[in-house]
Structures are given as structure tokens and as C-alpha cells.
Amino acid sequence: MSITSCQAQTIIDGAEEKARDIGLPVVIVVLDAGAHLKAVRRMDGAVLAAIDIAVRKATTAVLFQANSEAVWEFCKPGAPAHGLELSNSGLAPFGGGIPLKGANGIVIGALGVSGGTVEQDVEVAQAAFSAFQALTH
């Protein structure tokens, strides 16, 4: 199973609603299980650099099947895989990327959010994830 267009739209709408609530223009990206773009929204006022960062956060989440910030423990200076973030055309091992799992627990995609501080991006990403979960439960 792969993420559907309907699910991707719900994720993006959930993220945008939260971003508007906190007054933050962001980029929201949804990737499929193969790390290919499924949907993207760049809110008015979101900085251009946020596009690439949101994609990298989602890519990190889908490739490692974990929240993007969890990868930092492996690639930070002194860690066993220092420099890992340079692999796969560049990862983003900080908050804002979340893997998406189907009913069977298999990763079907990931979402990524960028445009604010890491804490703000995580807050918006969590809202997007909650919107996804509401579809699957």
C-alpha cells in the first residue's frame, strides 16, 4: 500500500491549519514510500529554502522509518556514522519529518515541514500527523 492523494491532501490541510493558527508560513511535503514527491504546498510567505529542507526532512523520515530528529544520534560528531547526513543527496536530521505507516504498520510515506524554528516545524508536523492518524483510526 502507498499513501493516497486524499491522505496527502488531509496531511497538508492539517499542517496548514496549525501553521495559520501560529502565524507561520511553511512548506509541507508528503512523500510516498519510495521517497518520491506525492504532494507539496508552499504557503504564501514561506521562504524558498524551506522547500528543500522540508523534502530532506521527509526523505530522512521515510528512508530511516523514524522521525527525522532520531537520525541525529547516528550522524552527530563522535557518533558511529558521523557524516551520515551527507548520504542520499543530503538528509535533514532534525525535527519536522515524520514517517507515515499504514494499518499494517508498514511505512507508506512521510511528511516534512519547514519554515520556522525546529520546535515550530515539529509542532506543525505533529498536527499534520494527527490529521493523518484521524484518517486511519
DSSP file (Angstrom, degrees, kcal/mol; ACC not computed):
  #  RESIDUE AA STRUCTURE BP1 BP2  ACC     N-H-->O    O-->H-N    N-H-->O    O-->H-N    TCO  KAPPA ALPHA  PHI   PSI    X-CA   Y-CA   Z-CA
    1    1 A M              0   0    0      0, 0.0     2,-0.3     0, 0.0   101,-0.1   0.000 360.0 360.0 360.0 144.6    0.0    0.0    0.0
    2    2 A S        -     0   0    0     30,-0.1   107,-0.1    31,-0.0     2,-0.1  -0.842 360.0 -83.3-124.1 163.9    1.1    3.5   -0.7
    3    3 A I        -     0   0    0    105,-1.4     2,-0.2    -2,-0.3    30,-0.1  -0.418  48.4-133.3 -66.6 140.0   -0.1    6.9    0.5
    4    4 A T     >  -     0   0    0     -2,-0.1     4,-2.4     1,-0.1     5,-0.2  -0.498  16.9-115.6 -93.1 163.3   -3.1    8.2   -1.4
    5    5 A S  H  > S+     0   0    0      2,-0.2     4,-2.4     1,-0.2     5,-0.2   0.875 118.1  54.2 -62.5 -37.2   -3.7   11.6   -2.8
    6    6 A C  H  > S+     0   0    0      2,-0.2     4,-2.1     1,-0.2    -1,-0.2   0.921 109.3  46.8 -63.4 -44.6   -6.6   12.0   -0.4
    7    7 A Q  H  > S+     0   0    0      2,-0.2     4,-2.3     1,-0.2    -2,-0.2   0.918 111.6  51.6 -63.2 -43.1   -4.4   11.2    2.6
    8    8 A A  H  X S+     0   0    0     -4,-2.4     4,-2.4     1,-0.2    -2,-0.2   0.906 109.5  50.0 -60.9 -42.2   -1.7   13.6    1.3
    9    9 A Q  H  X S+     0   0    0     -4,-2.4     4,-2.7     1,-0.2    -1,-0.2   0.893 109.7  50.7 -64.1 -40.1   -4.2   16.4    1.0
   10   10 A T  H  X S+     0   0    0     -4,-2.1     4,-2.4     2,-0.2    -2,-0.2   0.903 110.2  50.2 -63.7 -41.6   -5.5   15.8    4.5
   11   11 A I  H  X S+     0   0    0     -4,-2.3     4,-2.2     2,-0.2    -2,-0.2   0.936 112.7  46.1 -60.8 -48.4   -2.0   15.9    5.9
   12   12 A I  H  X S+     0   0    0     -4,-2.4     4,-2.8     1,-0.2    -2,-0.2   0.910 112.5  50.0 -64.0 -42.8   -1.2   19.1    4.1
   13   13 A D  H  X S+     0   0    0     -4,-2.7     4,-2.3     1,-0.2    -1,-0.2   0.902 110.6  50.4 -63.3 -40.2   -4.5   20.7    5.2
   14   14 A G  H  X S+     0   0    0     -4,-2.4     4,-1.7     2,-0.2    -2,-0.2   0.895 112.8  46.5 -63.8 -40.3   -3.9   19.7    8.8
   15   15 A A  H  X S+     0   0    0     -4,-2.2     4,-2.8     2,-0.2    -2,-0.2   0.929 112.1  49.6 -67.2 -45.3   -0.4   21.2    8.7
   16   16 A E  H  X S+     0   0    0     -4,-2.8     4,-2.7     1,-0.2     5,-0.2   0.892 107.5  54.6 -64.2 -38.4   -1.6   24.4    7.1
   17   17 A E  H  X S+     0   0    0     -4,-2.3     4,-2.0    -5,-0.2    -1,-0.2   0.934 112.3  43.4 -59.5 -45.5   -4.3   24.9    9.6
   18   18 A K  H  X S+     0   0    0     -4,-1.7     4,-1.8     2,-0.2    -2,-0.2   0.921 112.6  52.4 -65.7 -43.7   -1.8   24.6   12.5
   19   19 A A  H  <>S+     0   0    0     -4,-2.8     5,-3.1     1,-0.2     4,-0.4   0.900 110.2  48.5 -60.3 -41.5    0.7   26.8   10.7
   20   20 A R  H ><5S+     0   0    0     -4,-2.7     3,-1.0     3,-0.2    -1,-0.2   0.901 106.7  57.3 -64.6 -40.1   -2.0   29.5   10.2
   21   21 A D  H 3<5S+     0   0    0     -4,-2.0    -1,-0.2     1,-0.3    -2,-0.2   0.862 114.1  37.9 -58.9 -36.2   -3.0   29.2   13.9
   22   22 A I  T 3<5S-     0   0    0     -4,-1.8    -1,-0.3     2,-0.1    -2,-0.2   0.384 114.8-115.3 -98.7   4.8    0.5   30.1   15.0
   23   23 A G  T < 5 +     0   0    0     -3,-1.0    -3,-0.2    -4,-0.4    -4,-0.1   0.875  68.2 138.1  70.6  39.0    1.1   32.6   12.2
   24   24 A L      < -     0   0    0     -5,-3.1     2,-0.5    -8,-0.1    -1,-0.2  -0.947  46.5-147.1-125.4 113.8    3.8   30.7   10.5
   25   25 A P        +     0   0    0      0, 0.0    22,-0.3     0, 0.0     2,-0.3  -0.679  35.9 166.4 -77.9 124.0    4.2   30.3    6.7
   26   26 A V        -     0   0    0     -2,-0.5    17,-2.5    20,-0.1     2,-0.5  -0.778  39.2-117.8-130.3 171.7    5.7   26.9    6.0
   27   27 A V  E     -AB  42 114A   0     87,-2.9    87,-1.8    -2,-0.3     2,-0.5  -0.964  27.1-163.3-109.5 132.3    6.3   24.3    3.3
   28   28 A I  E     -AB  41 113A   0     13,-2.6    13,-2.3    -2,-0.5     2,-0.4  -0.974   7.8-174.1-119.2 129.3    4.6   21.0    3.8
   29   29 A V  E     -AB  40 112A   0     83,-2.7    83,-2.3    -2,-0.5     2,-0.4  -0.960  10.7-165.6-125.4 140.7    5.8   18.0    1.8
   30   30 A V  E     -AB  39 111A   0      9,-2.8     8,-3.0    -2,-0.4     9,-2.0  -0.997  11.6-171.6-124.2 127.3    4.4   14.4    1.5
   31   31 A L  E     -AB  37 110A   0     79,-2.9    79,-1.7    -2,-0.4     6,-0.2  -0.805  19.5-123.4-112.0 156.2    6.5   11.7    0.0
   32   32 A D  E >   - B   0 109A   0      4,-2.8     3,-2.0    -2,-0.3    77,-0.3  -0.262  45.7 -83.8 -85.1-176.6    5.5    8.1   -0.9
   33   33 A A  T 3  S+     0   0    0     75,-0.9    76,-0.2     1,-0.3    74,-0.1   0.709 130.0  56.0 -64.7 -20.7    7.3    5.0    0.5
   34   34 A G  T 3  S-     0   0    0     74,-0.2    -1,-0.3     2,-0.1     3,-0.1   0.292 120.4-107.3 -92.6   9.8    9.9    5.3   -2.2
   35   35 A A  S <  S+     0   0    0     -3,-2.0     2,-0.4     1,-0.3    -2,-0.1   0.760  74.5 140.7  69.2  28.5   10.8    8.9   -1.2
   36   36 A H        -     0   0    0      1,-0.1    -4,-2.8    -4,-0.0    -1,-0.3  -0.803  61.9 -94.1-101.4 145.8    9.1   10.3   -4.3
   37   37 A L  E     +A   31   0A   0     -2,-0.4    -6,-0.2    -6,-0.2     3,-0.1  -0.331  45.1 166.0 -61.4 127.9    7.1   13.5   -4.1
   38   38 A K  E     -     0   0A   0     -8,-3.0     2,-0.3     1,-0.4    -7,-0.2   0.727  67.6 -10.9-106.7 -43.0    3.3   12.9   -3.6
   39   39 A A  E     -A   30   0A   0     -9,-2.0    -9,-2.8   -31,-0.1    -1,-0.4  -0.990  57.1-175.2-158.0 152.6    2.2   16.4   -2.6
   40   40 A V  E     -A   29   0A   0     -2,-0.3     2,-0.4   -11,-0.2   -11,-0.2  -0.991   4.0-171.8-150.1 145.2    3.6   19.8   -1.7
   41   41 A R  E     -A   28   0A   0    -13,-2.3   -13,-2.6    -2,-0.3     2,-0.7  -0.977   6.1-165.1-138.2 127.9    2.3   23.1   -0.5
   42   42 A R  E     -A   27   0A   0     -2,-0.4   -15,-0.2   -15,-0.2     3,-0.1  -0.939  23.7-140.3-108.8 108.5    4.3   26.3   -0.1
   43   43 A M    >   -     0   0    0    -17,-2.5     3,-2.4    -2,-0.7     2,-0.1  -0.307  34.8 -85.3 -65.5 150.3    2.2   28.7    1.9
   44   44 A D  T 3  S+     0   0    0      1,-0.3    -1,-0.1   -19,-0.0     3,-0.1  -0.352 118.3  21.5 -55.8 129.9    2.3   32.4    0.9
   45   45 A G  T 3  S+     0   0    0      1,-0.3    -1,-0.3    -3,-0.1     2,-0.2   0.280  86.2 136.7  93.5 -10.5    5.3   34.0    2.6
   46   46 A A    <   -     0   0    0     -3,-2.4    -1,-0.3   -20,-0.2   -20,-0.1  -0.498  61.1-109.5 -70.2 137.8    7.3   30.7    3.2
   47   47 A V    >   -     0   0    0    -22,-0.3     3,-1.3    -2,-0.2     4,-0.4  -0.352  18.6-123.3 -69.6 147.9   10.9   31.1    2.3
   48   48 A L  T >> S+     0   0    0      1,-0.3     3,-1.6     2,-0.2     4,-0.6   0.845 108.0  63.8 -60.2 -36.4   12.2   29.3   -0.7
   49   49 A A  H 3> S+     0   0    0      1,-0.3     4,-1.6     2,-0.2    -1,-0.3   0.768  89.1  70.7 -61.1 -24.6   14.9   27.5    1.2
   50   50 A A  H <> S+     0   0    0     -3,-1.3     4,-2.6     1,-0.2    -1,-0.3   0.748  86.0  66.9 -66.6 -23.0   12.1   25.7    3.2
   51   51 A I  H <> S+     0   0    0     -3,-1.6     4,-2.1    -4,-0.4    -1,-0.2   0.977 105.9  38.9 -60.8 -56.1   11.2   23.7    0.1
   52   52 A D  H  X S+     0   0    0     -4,-0.6     4,-2.4     1,-0.2    -1,-0.2   0.885 116.2  52.2 -62.8 -40.0   14.4   21.7    0.0
   53   53 A I  H  X S+     0   0    0     -4,-1.6     4,-2.4     2,-0.2    -1,-0.2   0.913 108.9  49.4 -65.9 -42.2   14.6   21.4    3.8
   54   54 A A  H  X S+     0   0    0     -4,-2.6     4,-2.3     2,-0.2    -1,-0.2   0.913 111.8  49.4 -62.7 -42.1   11.0   20.0    4.0
   55   55 A V  H  X S+     0   0    0     -4,-2.1     4,-2.6    -5,-0.2    -2,-0.2   0.920 111.6  48.9 -62.1 -43.3   11.8   17.5    1.3
   56   56 A R  H  X S+     0   0    0     -4,-2.4     4,-2.5     2,-0.2    36,-0.8   0.870 109.8  51.2 -66.9 -36.8   15.0   16.4    3.1
   57   57 A K  H  X S+     0   0    0     -4,-2.4     4,-2.2     2,-0.2    -1,-0.2   0.935 113.4  44.7 -64.5 -45.1   13.2   16.0    6.4
   58   58 A A  H  X S+     0   0    0     -4,-2.3     4,-2.6     2,-0.2     5,-0.2   0.898 112.9  51.7 -65.1 -40.0   10.6   13.8    4.8
   59   59 A T  H  X S+     0   0    0     -4,-2.6     4,-2.7     2,-0.2     5,-0.3   0.923 109.3  50.0 -61.8 -44.7   13.2   11.9    2.9
   60   60 A T  H  X S+     0   0    0     -4,-2.5     4,-1.9     1,-0.2     6,-0.3   0.923 112.2  48.4 -58.1 -45.7   15.1   11.3    6.2
   61   61 A A  H  X>S+     0   0    0     -4,-2.2     5,-1.2     1,-0.2     4,-0.9   0.905 115.1  42.8 -64.5 -43.4   11.9   10.1    7.9
   62   62 A V  H  <5S+     0   0    0     -4,-2.6    -2,-0.2     2,-0.2    -1,-0.2   0.899 114.7  49.0 -73.9 -38.8   10.9    7.7    5.1
   63   63 A L  H  <5S+     0   0    0     -4,-2.7    -1,-0.2    -5,-0.2    -2,-0.2   0.857 123.4  31.7 -68.6 -34.2   14.4    6.2    4.5
   64   64 A F  H  <5S-     0   0    0     -4,-1.9    -1,-0.2    -5,-0.3    -2,-0.2   0.443  99.5-132.4-102.8  -1.3   15.1    5.6    8.2
   65   65 A Q  T  <5S+     0   0    0     -4,-0.9     2,-0.3     1,-0.2    -3,-0.2   0.885  75.4  93.0  51.1  43.7   11.5    4.9    9.1
   66   66 A A  S   <S-     0   0    0     -5,-1.2    -2,-0.2    -6,-0.3    -1,-0.2  -0.968  91.7 -72.8-154.2 160.4   11.8    7.2   12.1
   67   67 A N    >>  -     0   0    0     -2,-0.3     3,-1.7     1,-0.1     4,-0.5  -0.355  51.4-116.1 -57.2 142.4   11.3   10.8   13.0
   68   68 A S  G >4 S+     0   0    0     29,-2.3     3,-1.1     1,-0.3     4,-0.4   0.818 111.9  59.2 -56.2 -35.4   13.9   12.9   11.2
   69   69 A E  G >4 S+     0   0    0     28,-0.3     3,-1.0     1,-0.2     4,-0.4   0.749  92.3  68.8 -68.1 -21.7   15.5   14.1   14.5
   70   70 A A  G X4 S+     0   0    0     -3,-1.7     3,-0.8     1,-0.2     4,-0.3   0.771  89.0  64.5 -66.7 -24.7   16.2   10.5   15.6
   71   71 A V  G XX S+     0   0    0     -3,-1.1     3,-1.6    -4,-0.5     4,-1.1   0.756  83.7  76.3 -71.0 -24.0   18.8   10.2   12.9
   72   72 A W  H <> S+     0   0    0     -3,-1.0     4,-2.0    -4,-0.4     3,-0.4   0.845  83.6  64.9 -56.0 -36.2   21.0   12.9   14.5
   73   73 A E  H <4 S+     0   0    0     -3,-0.8    -1,-0.3    -4,-0.4    -2,-0.2   0.761 106.6  43.4 -60.4 -24.9   22.1   10.4   17.2
   74   74 A F  H <4 S+     0   0    0     -3,-1.6     7,-2.1    -4,-0.3    -1,-0.2   0.724 122.1  34.6 -91.7 -24.5   23.9    8.4   14.4
   75   75 A C  H  < S+     0   0    0     -4,-1.1     8,-1.4    -3,-0.4    -2,-0.2   0.479  84.9 111.9-114.9  -1.9   25.5   11.2   12.5
   76   76 A K  S >< S-     0   0    0     -4,-2.0     3,-2.6    -5,-0.2     5,-0.1  -0.266  87.0 -71.7 -67.5 160.1   26.4   13.8   15.1
   77   77 A P  T 3  S+     0   0    0      0, 0.0    -1,-0.2     0, 0.0    -2,-0.1  -0.283 124.9  18.1 -54.0 131.7   30.2   14.4   15.7
   78   78 A G  T 3  S+     0   0    0      1,-0.3    -2,-0.1    -3,-0.1    -3,-0.0   0.293  98.1 123.2  88.5  -8.7   31.6   11.5   17.5
   79   79 A A  S X  S-     0   0    0     -3,-2.6     3,-1.4    -7,-0.1    -1,-0.3  -0.373  78.9-102.5 -81.2 164.5   28.7    9.1   16.6
   80   80 A P  T 3  S+     0   0    0      0, 0.0    -5,-0.1     0, 0.0    -6,-0.1   0.774 119.6  34.6 -59.4 -28.8   29.2    5.8   14.8
   81   81 A A  T >  S+     0   0    0     -7,-2.1     3,-2.4    -8,-0.1     4,-0.2  -0.229  79.5 175.5-122.5  44.6   28.1    7.2   11.5
   82   82 A H  T <  S+     0   0    0     -3,-1.4    -6,-0.2     1,-0.3    -7,-0.1  -0.255  73.1  27.0 -51.5 130.2   29.4   10.8   11.6
   83   83 A G  T >  S+     0   0    0     -8,-1.4     3,-2.4     4,-0.0    -1,-0.3   0.395  78.4 128.8  94.3  -1.6   28.6   12.4    8.3
   84   84 A L  G X   +     0   0    0     -3,-2.4     3,-2.3     1,-0.3     6,-0.2   0.813  62.2  71.0 -54.4 -31.6   25.6   10.2    7.5
   85   85 A E  G 3  S+     0   0    0      1,-0.3     6,-3.2    -4,-0.2    -1,-0.3   0.653  88.3  63.9 -63.1 -13.9   23.6   13.3    6.8
   86   86 A L  G <  S+     0   0    0     -3,-2.4     3,-0.4     4,-0.2    -1,-0.3   0.565  88.0  91.5 -85.1  -9.3   25.7   13.7    3.6
   87   87 A S  S X  S+     0   0    0     -3,-2.3     3,-2.1    -4,-0.2    -4,-0.0  -0.267  76.1  32.2 -79.1 169.8   24.3   10.5    2.2
   88   88 A N  T 3  S-     0   0    0      1,-0.3    -1,-0.2     2,-0.1    -4,-0.0   0.841 137.1 -57.5  54.1  40.6   21.2   10.1    0.0
   89   89 A S  T 3  S-     0   0    0     -3,-0.4    -1,-0.3     2,-0.0    -2,-0.2   0.665 115.3 -38.5  63.8  18.5   21.7   13.5   -1.6
   90   90 A G    <   -     0   0    0     -3,-2.1    -4,-0.2    -6,-0.2     2,-0.2   0.473  62.7-144.5 103.1 121.6   21.6   15.1    1.8
   91   91 A L        -     0   0    0     -6,-3.2   -34,-0.2   -32,-0.1   -35,-0.1  -0.578  10.1-137.1-105.1 170.9   19.5   14.4    4.8
   92   92 A A        -     0   0    0    -36,-0.8     2,-1.6    -2,-0.2   -21,-0.1  -0.803  17.5-173.0-129.5  89.4   18.0   16.7    7.5
   93   93 A P        +     0   0    0      0, 0.0     2,-0.3     0, 0.0   -21,-0.2  -0.249  54.5  86.5 -85.2  52.0   18.5   15.0   10.9
   94   94 A F  S    S-     0   0    0     -2,-1.6     3,-0.3   -23,-0.1   -25,-0.1  -0.931  87.4 -60.6-142.5 167.5   16.5   17.5   12.9
   95   95 A G  S    S+     0   0    0     -2,-0.3    27,-0.1     1,-0.2    26,-0.1  -0.011  96.6  66.1 -59.0 146.1   12.8   17.8   13.8
   96   96 A G  S    S+     0   0    0      1,-0.3    17,-1.6    25,-0.1     2,-0.4   0.285  74.1  95.9 129.7  -5.8   10.0   18.2   11.3
   97   97 A G  E     +C  112   0A   0     -3,-0.3   -29,-2.3    15,-0.2    -1,-0.3  -0.957  45.0 177.5-116.1 131.9   10.0   14.9    9.4
   98   98 A I  E     -C  111   0A   0     13,-2.2    13,-2.5    -2,-0.4   -31,-0.1  -0.996  25.1-129.0-135.5 129.5    7.6   12.0   10.4
   99   99 A P  E     -C  110   0A   0      0, 0.0     2,-0.5     0, 0.0    11,-0.3  -0.453  21.2-139.8 -73.1 152.3    7.2    8.6    8.7
  100  100 A L  E     -C  109   0A   0      9,-3.1     8,-3.2    -2,-0.1     9,-1.2  -0.960  16.3-162.1-116.8 127.5    3.6    7.5    7.9
  101  101 A K  E     -C  107   0A   0     -2,-0.5     6,-0.2     6,-0.3     5,-0.0  -0.866  11.1-133.0-114.0 143.3    2.5    4.0    8.5
  102  102 A G    >   -     0   0    0      4,-2.9     3,-2.1    -2,-0.4    -1,-0.1  -0.158  45.4 -83.5 -78.0-178.8   -0.4    2.1    7.0
  103  103 A A  T 3  S+     0   0    0      1,-0.3    -1,-0.1     2,-0.1    -2,-0.0   0.765 130.2  56.5 -59.6 -27.1   -2.8   -0.1    9.1
  104  104 A N  T 3  S-     0   0    0      2,-0.1    -1,-0.3     1,-0.0     3,-0.1   0.400 118.9-108.9 -86.6   2.7   -0.4   -3.0    8.8
  105  105 A G  S <  S+     0   0    0     -3,-2.1     2,-0.3     1,-0.3    -2,-0.1   0.449  75.8 134.3  85.5   0.4    2.5   -0.9   10.4
  106  106 A I        -     0   0    0      1,-0.1    -4,-2.9    -5,-0.0    -1,-0.3  -0.658  64.8-108.2 -85.2 138.0    4.4   -0.7    7.1
  107  107 A V  E     + C   0 101A   0     -2,-0.3    -6,-0.3    -6,-0.2     3,-0.1  -0.494  38.4 174.0 -66.4 125.3    5.8    2.8    6.1
  108  108 A I  E     -     0   0A   0     -8,-3.2  -105,-1.4    -2,-0.3   -75,-0.9   0.399  61.2 -44.4-111.8  -1.9    3.7    4.1    3.2
  109  109 A G  E     -BC  32 100A   0     -9,-1.2    -9,-3.1   -77,-0.3     2,-0.3  -0.985  54.6-115.5 166.3-165.4    5.3    7.6    3.1
  110  110 A A  E     -BC  31  99A   0    -79,-1.7   -79,-2.9    -2,-0.3     2,-0.3  -0.983  11.1-137.9-158.9 159.3    6.5   10.5    5.1
  111  111 A L  E     -BC  30  98A   0    -13,-2.5   -13,-2.2    -2,-0.3     2,-0.3  -0.910  14.2-167.7-120.8 153.3    5.8   14.2    5.7
  112  112 A G  E     -BC  29  97A   0    -83,-2.3   -83,-2.7    -2,-0.3     2,-0.4  -0.999   1.1-168.8-140.1 141.9    8.2   17.1    6.2
  113  113 A V  E     +B   28   0A   0    -17,-1.6     2,-0.3    -2,-0.3   -85,-0.2  -0.992  11.8 164.7-131.7 137.4    7.6   20.6    7.4
  114  114 A S  E     +B   27   0A   0    -87,-1.8   -87,-2.9    -2,-0.4     3,-0.1  -0.992  35.4  87.1-149.9 148.4   10.0   23.6    7.2
  115  115 A G  S    S+     0   0    0      1,-0.5   -68,-0.2    -2,-0.3     2,-0.1   0.173  83.8  44.5 151.3 -17.8    9.7   27.3    7.6
  116  116 A G  S    S-     0   0    0      1,-0.3    -1,-0.5   -92,-0.1     2,-0.0  -0.389 101.3 -48.4-125.5-156.3   10.0   28.1   11.3
  117  117 A T     >  -     0   0    0     -2,-0.1     4,-2.8     1,-0.1    -1,-0.3  -0.323  62.0-102.8 -70.0 166.6   12.2   27.1   14.2
  118  118 A V  H  > S+     0   0    0      1,-0.2     4,-2.5     2,-0.2     5,-0.2   0.918 124.9  52.1 -58.4 -42.4   12.7   23.4   14.6
  119  119 A E  H  > S+     0   0    0      1,-0.2     4,-2.1     2,-0.2    -1,-0.2   0.902 110.8  46.8 -62.1 -41.7   10.2   23.5   17.5
  120  120 A Q  H  > S+     0   0    0      2,-0.2     4,-2.4     1,-0.2     5,-0.2   0.912 111.3  51.4 -66.2 -42.7    7.6   25.2   15.3
  121  121 A D  H  X S+     0   0    0     -4,-2.8     4,-2.7     1,-0.2    -2,-0.2   0.907 110.2  49.6 -60.9 -41.4    8.2   22.8   12.5
  122  122 A V  H  X S+     0   0    0     -4,-2.5     4,-2.7    -5,-0.2    -1,-0.2   0.913 109.1  52.5 -63.6 -42.4    7.7   19.9   14.8
  123  123 A E  H  X S+     0   0    0     -4,-2.1     4,-1.5     2,-0.2    -2,-0.2   0.918 113.5  42.9 -60.1 -44.7    4.5   21.4   16.2
  124  124 A V  H  X S+     0   0    0     -4,-2.4     4,-2.1     2,-0.2    -2,-0.2   0.898 113.3  52.5 -68.9 -40.9    3.1   21.8   12.6
  125  125 A A  H  X S+     0   0    0     -4,-2.7     4,-2.6    -5,-0.2    -2,-0.2   0.892 106.9  53.0 -62.7 -39.2    4.3   18.3   11.6
  126  126 A Q  H  X S+     0   0    0     -4,-2.7     4,-2.4     2,-0.2    -1,-0.2   0.884 108.0  50.8 -63.7 -38.1    2.6   16.8   14.7
  127  127 A A  H  X S+     0   0    0     -4,-1.5     4,-1.9     2,-0.2    -1,-0.2   0.902 110.8  49.0 -65.3 -40.3   -0.7   18.5   13.6
  128  128 A A  H  X S+     0   0    0     -4,-2.1     4,-1.8     2,-0.2    -2,-0.2   0.908 111.5  49.4 -63.7 -42.1   -0.2   17.0   10.1
  129  129 A F  H  X S+     0   0    0     -4,-2.6     4,-2.8     1,-0.2    -2,-0.2   0.886 108.1  53.4 -65.0 -39.7    0.5   13.6   11.6
  130  130 A S  H  X S+     0   0    0     -4,-2.4     4,-2.1     2,-0.2    -1,-0.2   0.889 107.0  52.2 -62.6 -39.0   -2.6   13.8   13.8
  131  131 A A  H  X S+     0   0    0     -4,-1.9     4,-0.9     2,-0.2    -1,-0.2   0.897 111.1  47.9 -63.3 -39.8   -4.7   14.6   10.7
  132  132 A F  H >X S+     0   0    0     -4,-1.8     4,-1.1     1,-0.2     3,-0.9   0.932 110.3  51.2 -64.7 -46.2   -3.3   11.5    9.0
  133  133 A Q  H 3X S+     0   0    0     -4,-2.8     4,-1.2     1,-0.3     3,-0.3   0.862 102.0  60.6 -61.0 -36.3   -3.9    9.4   12.1
  134  134 A A  H 3< S+     0   0    0     -4,-2.1    -1,-0.3     1,-0.2    -2,-0.2   0.815 104.4  51.2 -61.7 -29.2   -7.6   10.5   12.2
  135  135 A L  H << S+     0   0    0     -3,-0.9    -1,-0.2    -4,-0.9    -2,-0.2   0.820 113.5  43.2 -73.1 -32.1   -8.0    9.0    8.7
  136  136 A T  H  <        0   0    0     -4,-1.1    -2,-0.2    -3,-0.3    -1,-0.2   0.488 360.0 360.0 -98.7  -3.9   -6.6    5.7    9.7
  137  137 A H     <        0   0    0     -4,-1.2    -1,-0.2    -3,-0.1    -2,-0.1   0.380 360.0 360.0-120.9 360.0   -8.3    5.2   13.1
